Amino acid sequence: MRQRGFPDGRYGSRGDKVVSRLKLRRWDEMPIREADPWRLQYFRGVDCPDVNIPTEDFDAWAWYPNERWVYDKLKVAHSQGLEAGPHGTAPPGFPVFSKPIINLKGMGMGSRVIRSAEDYDRSYRPGHMWMRLLEGRHVSSDVAVVQGSPRWWRHASGKPKRGGTFDYWKVQAAPEVDIEERCGAWIQAHLAGYSGMLNLETIGGTMIEVHLRLADQWPDLYGAGWVDALVRLYRERMWQFDDRNRRDGYSVVLFGRKGPRYRHPSPAMVDEILRQPAVSSVQITFHEGRAAAHHAMPPGGFRLAVVNAWELDAGVQARETLKAYFSQAALT
C-alpha cells in the first residue's frame, strides 16, 4: 500500500545554506508519484496536476502498456542477443546469473550466481531465469527520451558489496560513450514511440534491466532546475535543461543486518548531518512501524539510510554517524 500524506519530518535536504523543513503536498496531489516518503523531499513545490510521472515500476507498468514488455528481463536479454532462458532449460555452461524474470519491487530480490549444474538443479524456481554472467562495471543510467530519441544522459557507477548491496554510487559528470551509443541505438530500435524517463542498469555496457522511470535516489545531484525539466518532459514531450554546470556527486548507502527492528534517528540528528557543507540530502529508507520482513531488500542486508553528498568523504563520514546510531537503536 502506498504511503499517503506528509512525511514526518525525519528526512531532509539542504539548500545552499539553509535546511528546509517545509511540509509537502499530499502524495495524490503531486504529479510525481512517489511511494517512499523519504524521497518526497526532492519534489517539493512541484505543481503540474495534469501529468503523472512514475518513480515506481508498478505505476510505470500500468501506465505504459505498449512499453511494459521491458520489465520482462528475459525479453531484454534476448533483444541484445544474450544467452538466457527460464529455469528448467539447460544453460550452455556455468556460472550463470539467476533472477526473477519480472521483479517490480527491485532491490535484487531473489537474484544469485549459480556455479554448477548441481546447484542449478537445487535452485529451480518457477518464474526465474538464467543468463550469462556478465563482467564489468555496474552502471545505472537515467535517460530523457523524446519519441524514442535519447536527449539527455546521466550515469552513476556503483561500488558493489556482498549480496546485491552497494557501498556507494558515484553520480558522475562524465559521459559513458559506449553505453550511450549501444543503449541509445537499442532505445531507438525498440522504444520508438516512447517519451519520458528511462533508467537502465548495465554491466560492462550490456543492459540487465530497463525501467520506465527515473532513479529517484539522487535527483538532487542532477542540479538546479532538473525537476522542472522532468515535469516539462512529461507535460510537453520536450527536453530543455541547462546542464553546463554538472558535477560529480556521491550516493552513500548504509546497510544493517537483517532481523532487528530499527528506530529512526531524531530530526535534530538529521539536521546536524545536513549542516555539513558537502552533504546534499539524507534519506532514512525504511518504515519504522513496519516489520523488517515486509520491506523489499537485497539478500545481503537491510538498507537503513542513504546520504547524497558532493564529496565522498563527507558522505562516508555522515554514514559513520548514522551507523553508530543504528548500532544502538536496533530493536530485537
PEVENVEN-V823285 format. One record per residue. N is the residue number from 1. RES is the residue in three letters. PHI is phi in degrees with one decimal (* if undefined). D_FIRST is the distance of its C-alpha to the first C-alpha in Angstrom with 2 decimals. Layout:
n=N res=RES phi=PHI d_first=D_FIRST
n=N res=RES phi=PHI d_first=D_FIRST
This chain:
n=1 res=MET phi=* d_first=0.00
n=2 res=ARG phi=-72.7 d_first=3.78
n=3 res=GLN phi=-87.4 d_first=6.60
n=4 res=ARG phi=-109.3 d_first=9.14
n=5 res=GLY phi=88.3 d_first=12.78
n=6 res=PHE phi=-99.7 d_first=15.26
n=7 res=PRO phi=-61.9 d_first=15.57
n=8 res=ASP phi=-95.1 d_first=17.50
n=9 res=GLY phi=91.0 d_first=20.61
n=10 res=ARG phi=-92.0 d_first=20.46
n=11 res=TYR phi=-123.4 d_first=20.19
n=12 res=GLY phi=-146.6 d_first=23.13
n=13 res=SER phi=-137.7 d_first=25.26
n=14 res=ARG phi=-111.6 d_first=28.97
n=15 res=GLY phi=-85.7 d_first=31.22
n=16 res=ASP phi=-62.3 d_first=34.85
n=17 res=LYS phi=-134.9 d_first=35.82
n=18 res=VAL phi=-114.9 d_first=33.38
n=19 res=VAL phi=-84.6 d_first=30.03
n=20 res=SER phi=-99.3 d_first=27.77
n=21 res=ARG phi=-124.4 d_first=25.41
n=22 res=LEU phi=-66.7 d_first=24.65
n=23 res=LYS phi=-72.7 d_first=21.44
n=24 res=LEU phi=-101.3 d_first=19.35
n=25 res=ARG phi=-69.8 d_first=18.40
n=26 res=ARG phi=-59.3 d_first=15.13
n=27 res=TRP phi=-53.1 d_first=12.50
n=28 res=ASP phi=-80.9 d_first=13.03
n=29 res=GLU phi=-106.6 d_first=16.77
n=30 res=MET phi=-98.4 d_first=17.08
n=31 res=PRO phi=-69.7 d_first=18.32
n=32 res=ILE phi=-94.0 d_first=16.78
n=33 res=ARG phi=-85.7 d_first=13.08
n=34 res=GLU phi=-108.7 d_first=12.06
n=35 res=ALA phi=-85.1 d_first=8.67
n=36 res=ASP phi=-95.1 d_first=10.79
n=37 res=PRO phi=-60.9 d_first=12.53
n=38 res=TRP phi=-71.6 d_first=15.61
n=39 res=ARG phi=-108.5 d_first=16.34
n=40 res=LEU phi=-61.4 d_first=16.30
n=41 res=GLN phi=-56.3 d_first=19.87
n=42 res=TYR phi=-77.7 d_first=21.18
n=43 res=PHE phi=-118.4 d_first=20.53
n=44 res=ARG phi=-58.4 d_first=22.04
n=45 res=GLY phi=80.1 d_first=24.10
n=46 res=VAL phi=-70.2 d_first=23.05
n=47 res=ASP phi=-138.3 d_first=23.89
n=48 res=CYS phi=-161.2 d_first=23.82
n=49 res=PRO phi=-70.3 d_first=21.93
n=50 res=ASP phi=-94.5 d_first=23.30
n=51 res=VAL phi=-131.5 d_first=21.59
n=52 res=ASN phi=-121.6 d_first=18.20
n=53 res=ILE phi=-116.4 d_first=18.22
n=54 res=PRO phi=-80.6 d_first=15.68
n=55 res=THR phi=-117.9 d_first=15.00
n=56 res=GLU phi=-117.8 d_first=12.43
n=57 res=ASP phi=-66.2 d_first=13.94
n=58 res=PHE phi=-60.0 d_first=11.37
n=59 res=ASP phi=-67.0 d_first=12.45
n=60 res=ALA phi=-60.9 d_first=16.00
n=61 res=TRP phi=-61.1 d_first=16.32
n=62 res=ALA phi=-74.0 d_first=15.53
n=63 res=TRP phi=-87.1 d_first=17.72
n=64 res=TYR phi=-126.4 d_first=20.66
n=65 res=PRO phi=-62.8 d_first=21.75
n=66 res=ASN phi=-72.8 d_first=25.24
n=67 res=GLU phi=-108.9 d_first=24.26
n=68 res=ARG phi=-63.1 d_first=21.28
n=69 res=TRP phi=-60.1 d_first=23.91
n=70 res=VAL phi=-67.3 d_first=23.94
n=71 res=TYR phi=-78.0 d_first=20.88
n=72 res=ASP phi=-85.3 d_first=23.33
n=73 res=LYS phi=-66.8 d_first=25.01
n=74 res=LEU phi=-68.1 d_first=27.92
n=75 res=LYS phi=-65.5 d_first=28.76
n=76 res=VAL phi=-62.8 d_first=28.58
n=77 res=ALA phi=-62.3 d_first=30.93
n=78 res=HIS phi=-65.6 d_first=33.33
n=79 res=SER phi=-65.6 d_first=33.38
n=80 res=GLN phi=-105.0 d_first=34.94
n=81 res=GLY phi=75.9 d_first=37.36
n=82 res=LEU phi=-85.3 d_first=35.83
n=83 res=GLU phi=-72.9 d_first=36.54
n=84 res=ALA phi=-164.0 d_first=33.36
n=85 res=GLY phi=-166.6 d_first=32.43
n=86 res=PRO phi=-72.8 d_first=30.04
n=87 res=HIS phi=-55.7 d_first=30.55
n=88 res=GLY phi=109.3 d_first=33.64
n=89 res=THR phi=-88.6 d_first=35.67
n=90 res=ALA phi=-94.0 d_first=38.23
n=91 res=PRO phi=-63.8 d_first=37.86
n=92 res=PRO phi=-71.1 d_first=41.27
n=93 res=GLY phi=-174.6 d_first=41.20
n=94 res=PHE phi=-131.2 d_first=39.33
n=95 res=PRO phi=-79.5 d_first=37.41
n=96 res=VAL phi=-131.6 d_first=34.41
n=97 res=PHE phi=-104.8 d_first=30.82
n=98 res=SER phi=-114.9 d_first=28.20
n=99 res=LYS phi=-163.8 d_first=24.52
n=100 res=PRO phi=-63.0 d_first=21.97
n=101 res=ILE phi=-64.3 d_first=23.07
n=102 res=ILE phi=-129.0 d_first=19.56
n=103 res=ASN phi=-143.9 d_first=16.87
n=104 res=LEU phi=-78.3 d_first=14.09
n=105 res=LYS phi=-86.8 d_first=12.63
n=106 res=GLY phi=68.7 d_first=16.11
n=107 res=MET phi=62.6 d_first=17.67
n=108 res=GLY phi=66.8 d_first=20.47
n=109 res=MET phi=-61.9 d_first=18.78
n=110 res=GLY phi=74.0 d_first=21.46
n=111 res=SER phi=-97.2 d_first=24.18
n=112 res=ARG phi=-169.7 d_first=27.72
n=113 res=VAL phi=-89.3 d_first=31.40
n=114 res=ILE phi=-111.5 d_first=33.48
n=115 res=ARG phi=-107.6 d_first=37.13
n=116 res=SER phi=-155.8 d_first=39.10
n=117 res=ALA phi=-63.3 d_first=39.45
n=118 res=GLU phi=-66.1 d_first=39.21
n=119 res=ASP phi=-63.7 d_first=35.93
n=120 res=TYR phi=-62.6 d_first=34.65
n=121 res=ASP phi=-61.9 d_first=35.62
n=122 res=ARG phi=-72.0 d_first=33.89
n=123 res=SER phi=-98.6 d_first=30.68
n=124 res=TYR phi=-56.7 d_first=30.14
n=125 res=ARG phi=-141.5 d_first=26.52
n=126 res=PRO phi=-57.4 d_first=25.60
n=127 res=GLY phi=81.6 d_first=23.64
n=128 res=HIS phi=-106.4 d_first=25.07
n=129 res=MET phi=-136.6 d_first=27.84
n=130 res=TRP phi=-119.2 d_first=30.66
n=131 res=MET phi=-149.5 d_first=32.21
n=132 res=ARG phi=-55.8 d_first=35.12
n=133 res=LEU phi=-73.3 d_first=34.54
n=134 res=LEU phi=-87.1 d_first=34.81
n=135 res=GLU phi=-123.9 d_first=36.57
n=136 res=GLY phi=124.7 d_first=36.53
n=137 res=ARG phi=-70.7 d_first=34.42
n=138 res=HIS phi=-92.4 d_first=30.63
n=139 res=VAL phi=-124.8 d_first=29.86
n=140 res=SER phi=-106.1 d_first=26.74
n=141 res=SER phi=-123.5 d_first=27.83
n=142 res=ASP phi=-96.0 d_first=26.30
n=143 res=VAL phi=-131.3 d_first=28.21
n=144 res=ALA phi=-90.2 d_first=28.50
n=145 res=VAL phi=-119.7 d_first=29.58
n=146 res=VAL phi=-123.9 d_first=31.44
n=147 res=GLN phi=49.4 d_first=32.33
n=148 res=GLY phi=78.1 d_first=32.22
n=149 res=SER phi=-112.1 d_first=34.29
n=150 res=PRO phi=-65.3 d_first=33.09
n=151 res=ARG phi=-115.3 d_first=34.01
n=152 res=TRP phi=-156.2 d_first=32.66
n=153 res=TRP phi=-130.1 d_first=31.82
n=154 res=ARG phi=-147.6 d_first=30.68
n=155 res=HIS phi=-120.3 d_first=30.60
n=156 res=ALA phi=-129.9 d_first=29.32
n=157 res=SER phi=-104.7 d_first=30.94
n=158 res=GLY phi=-97.2 d_first=29.37
n=159 res=LYS phi=-100.5 d_first=31.32
n=160 res=PRO phi=-76.1 d_first=29.78
n=161 res=LYS phi=-121.0 d_first=29.88
n=162 res=ARG phi=-79.9 d_first=29.38
n=163 res=GLY phi=62.1 d_first=26.55
n=164 res=GLY phi=79.9 d_first=24.76
n=165 res=THR phi=-94.7 d_first=24.66
n=166 res=PHE phi=-131.1 d_first=26.45
n=167 res=ASP phi=-75.6 d_first=28.86
n=168 res=TYR phi=-163.8 d_first=28.52
n=169 res=TRP phi=-117.2 d_first=28.39
n=170 res=LYS phi=-98.8 d_first=31.25
n=171 res=VAL phi=-86.8 d_first=30.32
n=172 res=GLN phi=-92.4 d_first=33.79
n=173 res=ALA phi=-74.9 d_first=35.94
n=174 res=ALA phi=-72.0 d_first=38.03
n=175 res=PRO phi=-76.2 d_first=37.41
n=176 res=GLU phi=-121.0 d_first=36.96
n=177 res=VAL phi=-61.1 d_first=39.57
n=178 res=ASP phi=-63.1 d_first=39.17
n=179 res=ILE phi=-63.0 d_first=35.41
n=180 res=GLU phi=-65.3 d_first=35.84
n=181 res=GLU phi=-74.4 d_first=38.64
n=182 res=ARG phi=-68.2 d_first=37.25
n=183 res=CYS phi=-74.7 d_first=33.64
n=184 res=GLY phi=-62.6 d_first=34.82
n=185 res=ALA phi=-65.2 d_first=37.01
n=186 res=TRP phi=-64.4 d_first=34.17
n=187 res=ILE phi=-60.5 d_first=31.98
n=188 res=GLN phi=-64.3 d_first=34.93
n=189 res=ALA phi=-79.2 d_first=35.65
n=190 res=HIS phi=-112.9 d_first=32.21
n=191 res=LEU phi=-130.3 d_first=30.16
n=192 res=ALA phi=-60.4 d_first=32.98
n=193 res=GLY phi=-98.5 d_first=31.11
n=194 res=TYR phi=-87.9 d_first=28.05
n=195 res=SER phi=-127.6 d_first=27.63
n=196 res=GLY phi=146.8 d_first=24.96
n=197 res=MET phi=-89.7 d_first=23.98
n=198 res=LEU phi=-124.0 d_first=24.16
n=199 res=ASN phi=-117.3 d_first=23.43
n=200 res=LEU phi=-112.6 d_first=25.83
n=201 res=GLU phi=-110.2 d_first=26.22
n=202 res=THR phi=-128.6 d_first=29.83
n=203 res=ILE phi=-126.3 d_first=32.12
n=204 res=GLY phi=59.4 d_first=35.76
n=205 res=GLY phi=86.1 d_first=35.03
n=206 res=THR phi=-101.4 d_first=33.44
n=207 res=MET phi=-72.4 d_first=29.89
n=208 res=ILE phi=-108.8 d_first=27.56
n=209 res=GLU phi=-149.0 d_first=24.31
n=210 res=VAL phi=-130.4 d_first=23.70
n=211 res=HIS phi=-126.6 d_first=20.59
n=212 res=LEU phi=-88.7 d_first=20.43
n=213 res=ARG phi=-169.1 d_first=19.36
n=214 res=LEU phi=-92.0 d_first=20.74
n=215 res=ALA phi=-87.7 d_first=20.44
n=216 res=ASP phi=-88.6 d_first=18.67
n=217 res=GLN phi=-79.9 d_first=20.08
n=218 res=TRP phi=-145.0 d_first=23.44
n=219 res=PRO phi=-64.1 d_first=23.94
n=220 res=ASP phi=-65.4 d_first=25.97
n=221 res=LEU phi=-86.7 d_first=28.50
n=222 res=TYR phi=-84.2 d_first=29.18
n=223 res=GLY phi=110.4 d_first=31.22
n=224 res=ALA phi=-61.7 d_first=31.60
n=225 res=GLY phi=89.9 d_first=30.83
n=226 res=TRP phi=-69.0 d_first=28.59
n=227 res=VAL phi=-64.8 d_first=25.46
n=228 res=ASP phi=-62.0 d_first=27.79
n=229 res=ALA phi=-65.7 d_first=29.00
n=230 res=LEU phi=-60.5 d_first=25.51
n=231 res=VAL phi=-62.5 d_first=24.89
n=232 res=ARG phi=-62.3 d_first=28.41
n=233 res=LEU phi=-59.0 d_first=27.78
n=234 res=TYR phi=-79.0 d_first=25.06
n=235 res=ARG phi=-81.8 d_first=26.93
n=236 res=GLU phi=-116.5 d_first=30.46
n=237 res=ARG phi=55.2 d_first=30.27
n=238 res=MET phi=-146.3 d_first=32.46
n=239 res=TRP phi=-121.7 d_first=32.40
n=240 res=GLN phi=-142.3 d_first=34.29
n=241 res=PHE phi=-155.1 d_first=33.95
n=242 res=ASP phi=-82.3 d_first=36.74
n=243 res=ASP phi=-110.5 d_first=36.14
n=244 res=ARG phi=-69.4 d_first=39.62
n=245 res=ASN phi=-103.0 d_first=38.64
n=246 res=ARG phi=-61.8 d_first=36.01
n=247 res=ARG phi=-145.8 d_first=36.27
n=248 res=ASP phi=-64.6 d_first=34.96
n=249 res=GLY phi=-142.1 d_first=31.98
n=250 res=TYR phi=-136.9 d_first=30.24
n=251 res=SER phi=-114.8 d_first=26.69
n=252 res=VAL phi=-98.8 d_first=27.31
n=253 res=VAL phi=-111.5 d_first=24.73
n=254 res=LEU phi=-113.0 d_first=24.74
n=255 res=PHE phi=-111.6 d_first=23.68
n=256 res=GLY phi=-116.2 d_first=24.20
n=257 res=ARG phi=-76.8 d_first=24.72
n=258 res=LYS phi=-77.8 d_first=22.06
n=259 res=GLY phi=120.6 d_first=22.08
n=260 res=PRO phi=-69.2 d_first=22.39
n=261 res=ARG phi=-99.7 d_first=19.87
n=262 res=TYR phi=-106.8 d_first=20.64
n=263 res=ARG phi=-99.4 d_first=21.11
n=264 res=HIS phi=-69.7 d_first=20.64
n=265 res=PRO phi=-69.7 d_first=24.02
n=266 res=SER phi=-72.4 d_first=25.32
n=267 res=PRO phi=-55.9 d_first=25.26
n=268 res=ALA phi=-63.1 d_first=29.02
n=269 res=MET phi=-68.0 d_first=28.80
n=270 res=VAL phi=-63.4 d_first=26.53
n=271 res=ASP phi=-59.6 d_first=28.96
n=272 res=GLU phi=-62.4 d_first=31.86
n=273 res=ILE phi=-65.9 d_first=30.51
n=274 res=LEU phi=-67.8 d_first=29.85
n=275 res=ARG phi=-75.0 d_first=33.46
n=276 res=GLN phi=-67.9 d_first=34.70
n=277 res=PRO phi=-58.0 d_first=36.19
n=278 res=ALA phi=-93.0 d_first=34.79
n=279 res=VAL phi=-88.0 d_first=31.16
n=280 res=SER phi=-95.7 d_first=28.91
n=281 res=SER phi=-160.1 d_first=25.46
n=282 res=VAL phi=-130.4 d_first=23.57
n=283 res=GLN phi=-118.8 d_first=19.95
n=284 res=ILE phi=-100.3 d_first=18.74
n=285 res=THR phi=-101.8 d_first=16.12
n=286 res=PHE phi=-152.2 d_first=14.16
n=287 res=HIS phi=-93.5 d_first=12.29
n=288 res=GLU phi=-61.4 d_first=15.23
n=289 res=GLY phi=-90.3 d_first=13.72
n=290 res=ARG phi=-111.0 d_first=11.80
n=291 res=ALA phi=-58.5 d_first=14.14
n=292 res=ALA phi=-56.7 d_first=15.56
n=293 res=ALA phi=-67.2 d_first=15.15
n=294 res=HIS phi=-93.9 d_first=11.35
n=295 res=HIS phi=-100.9 d_first=11.80
n=296 res=ALA phi=-80.1 d_first=12.96
n=297 res=MET phi=-135.6 d_first=16.59
n=298 res=PRO phi=-70.3 d_first=19.96
n=299 res=PRO phi=-59.8 d_first=22.51
n=300 res=GLY phi=-88.5 d_first=24.66
n=301 res=GLY phi=169.6 d_first=22.72
n=302 res=PHE phi=-111.3 d_first=19.85
n=303 res=ARG phi=-75.9 d_first=19.41
n=304 res=LEU phi=-101.4 d_first=20.06
n=305 res=ALA phi=-159.3 d_first=21.18
n=306 res=VAL phi=-133.5 d_first=22.47
n=307 res=VAL phi=-115.9 d_first=25.59
n=308 res=ASN phi=-96.3 d_first=26.75
n=309 res=ALA phi=-146.8 d_first=30.50
n=310 res=TRP phi=-88.5 d_first=33.58
n=311 res=GLU phi=-131.4 d_first=35.55
n=312 res=LEU phi=-62.3 d_first=34.59
n=313 res=ASP phi=-59.5 d_first=36.52
n=314 res=ALA phi=-65.9 d_first=34.64
n=315 res=GLY phi=-65.3 d_first=31.24
n=316 res=VAL phi=-66.6 d_first=32.55
n=317 res=GLN phi=-62.0 d_first=34.08
n=318 res=ALA phi=-63.5 d_first=30.87
n=319 res=ARG phi=-62.2 d_first=29.07
n=320 res=GLU phi=-62.9 d_first=31.87
n=321 res=THR phi=-62.0 d_first=31.40
n=322 res=LEU phi=-68.0 d_first=27.71
n=323 res=LYS phi=-61.1 d_first=28.65
n=324 res=ALA phi=-62.7 d_first=31.24
n=325 res=TYR phi=-65.4 d_first=28.83
n=326 res=PHE phi=-66.3 d_first=26.16
n=327 res=SER phi=-64.3 d_first=28.98
n=328 res=GLN phi=-100.5 d_first=29.70
n=329 res=ALA phi=-105.6 d_first=26.19
n=330 res=ALA phi=-74.2 d_first=24.79
n=331 res=LEU phi=-100.8 d_first=24.04
n=332 res=THR phi=-89.9 d_first=25.18
